[in-house]
Amino acid sequence: METSKKARWTEDWLAVCLGLLLFGLALASLAGADLLGWAVRTSIWTRLSAALGPASKTYAGLPGPVSLLATYVFLLGLMLMGARLLGVEGRRFAAGFTAVFFLSYLCWILGSWAYIAATPNELKTYGIGWSLNLTNEAGFILALLAGLLVGNFLPSWSEAMKAAVRPELYVKTAIVILGGYLGVTAAEQVGLASAVMFQGFCAILVAYLVFWAAVYFVARRYFRFSREWAAPLASGISICGVSAAIATGSAIKARPVVPVMVSSLVVIFAVVELLLLPFLAQQFLYHEPMVAGAWMGLAVKTDGAAVASGAITDALIRAKAAAEGLGQYEPGWIMGASATVKVFIDAFIGVWAFVLAWLWSAKIERRQGEKVGAGQIWQRFPKFVLGYMAAFLAIVALGALAPGLISKTKAAMGQANVFRGIFFVMTFFTIGVVSNFRRLWEEGIGRLAAVYVLCLFGFIVWVGLAISWVFFRGIKPPLVAG
C-alpha cells in the first residue's frame, strides 16, 4: 500500500472514527434529522430496476442509481480524509477507491438476484419456483471471486487500485457499525422470555470455552499450524466468523494475510451450512423448536447467514409442527433464539479480544525476565473493538432508558447498516485482490480448509447441537391465539 508521507493515524483508529461517525449520523434521525436516508440499499430483486433504492422512506422519490451515486460521493469524501490521515496520496486513492466501490457493488447487485439470493421462505414473495438459497451474502462470495480474478489475472488493474485495497480498514469500520445494529437486536430481545436470554448467555459461554480450545488444539497438534494461524482460525471457525477472525488477528498482531484467508473460508462454509442445517432441523428437531433456533445461532458463523438460517428454520419447523398436530407456533420465536445466541456471541468478541491480547503479551510472547505492563496489552488490543462495544452499549442503554424509542432506533441503525454492508462487500473484493493463488497455496489454504471441514462438521456443529439441547430443551414458542 503506497504512502506519500508519514502516516499520522493507524487504520485501527481510523476505523473507530469512521464507524462511530456513521453511527452518530444515523442516530440523528431520533431528533428528526434524517441525515443518511438517501444512502443506497440493495434489495433482492427479480427486476433490475428494483435492486436499488434509498434507505429511508423520506427519500422514496430518489431514483436508485442517484442514491448509489450519492453514496459513492459521500464515502469517497470520507475515505479521502481518512487517506490523508494515513499518509496516502489522494489522487491515487480516489482512483483506486472508485474502482473498488463500483466493482464491489456490482457484485452485490448480482448476488442479490432472487434466483441466487432468495431463501425458501421467500420464494412466493418474489414469485419464483426455485433459488440457490444463498441470501444476498452471495454478493460477498461474488466479490471475493471477482477480487481473486483481478489480483491473479489482471495485474495492471490490481496495481491501479492498490492505494485503496485496504480490507482490514473496511472490515474494521464495518464491525464498529455492527455494534450498533446488534445493540438494537439485543434491546429487542429483552422482550423475549428471560429464560431464553439466560440460556443463550450460558450457551455461548460454553461454546467459547469448548469450541475455541478444541479448534486451536486440532490446528496446532494435528495440522502443525503456528500460533499466528491457529488463533484466528479457532476464532473464525468457533465463534463469529469474519469479525472474530479480524479481532483475534489484531489482538495477537498476526500478519494481515492470516485473518483475510480465514475470513474467506468463513463466508464460503457459512453458505454450505445455510443450505444444510435448517432442513436437518426440520426433519429431526420439529418437536424442540427452540433447540433448533439456538443451534443455528451457534453453528452458522456469519451474522447474515445465521439469522437467515434461523428464519428458514422458523418457517420450516412451524409448518412441520402444524402438519404433525403440535399446534401453530407464533412466528419469530425460533428465529429469535438464533438471533439471541448470535448477539451474545458477537457481544463477547470484545471481551475475548482483550483476553487474547493479555494472554499473548503476558504468556505466549513474553520474553524471559520481562514485565508485561498495561501499555503492552493496550498496544496489542484491537482498538476498533472499542468502537464496536461503544456503539453496542450505547444502543442497549438507550433501549433500557427509553423503550419507546426502540422502533426509531432500529430504523436508524438500519440506515447505518447500509454502510456496514457496503464496507463488508468491499472487504471481500479487496481480500480477493490481495490474495495471490500461489501465495495462498504456499501459506496453506488447503490445510486451512481441511481444518475448517474437520472441526466444523466433525464436532462444532454437533457439540453446538448438544449445547442447544441442554439449555433450550423443553422451551416452546407460544401458540397462535385462536
Protein Blocks (a to p, Z undefined) as FASTA:
>chain_A
ZZfbdcfbdfklmmmmmmmmmmmmmmmmmnopafklmpccddddfbfklmpccfbfklmm
pcfklmmmmmmmmmmmmmmmmmmmnopafklmmmmmmmmmmmmmmmmmmmmpmklmpcfk
lmmmnopabdehlojklmmmmmmmmmmmmmmmmmmlmmmmmmmmcfklmmmmmmmmmmmm
mmmmmmmmmmpcfklmmmmmmmmmmmmmmmmmmmmmmmmmmnopafklmmmmmmmmmmno
mmmmmmmmmmnopafklmmmmmmmmmmmmmmmmmmmmmmmmmmmmmmmmlmmmmmmmmpc
cfklmmmmmmmmmmmmmmmmmmnonopadehjlmmmmmmmmmmmmmmmmmmmmmmmmmmm
mmmmpcehiacdfklmmmmpcfklmmmmmmmmmmmmmmmmmmmlmmmmmmmmmmmmmmmm
mmmmmmmmmmmmmmcfklmmmnopmmmmmmmmmmmmmmmmmmmmmmmmmmmgoiacddde
ZZ
